[in-house]
């Protein structure tokens, strides 16, 4: 009889409200997308898989924020496991992008968070 380890899945949503953030959005998204489990926790979390979704909602930006988000989304489209080294390949990370309709005005971070 073989003993099978049960694998737990922890789902994590990272919500990023975006408004005229072209200067910082790339660094922010890349930081959220490239989180790693610290080495000292790898053993204790060996039976845990993390399913991370980074949700960005563009709240009527008038700069290049949405274009940058779509470029990042395309860049990450085929990188579900994101180039972590073999010992850390336990995070599945996805980038989702949403945006306010053209011609609308900004409704604030709370609204953006609820839309993401």
VENKA-V717809 format. One record per helix or strand. SS is the DSSP state (hx for helix, st for strand). FROM is the first residue (numbers start at 1). LEN is the number of residues. Records with the same first field share a line. If there is no record, write none. Layout:
BEGIN
SS: FROM-LEN + FROM-LEN
END
This chain:
BEGIN
st: 8-11 + 48-11 + 91-9
hx: 25-9 + 39-4 + 65-12 + 86-3 + 109-7
END
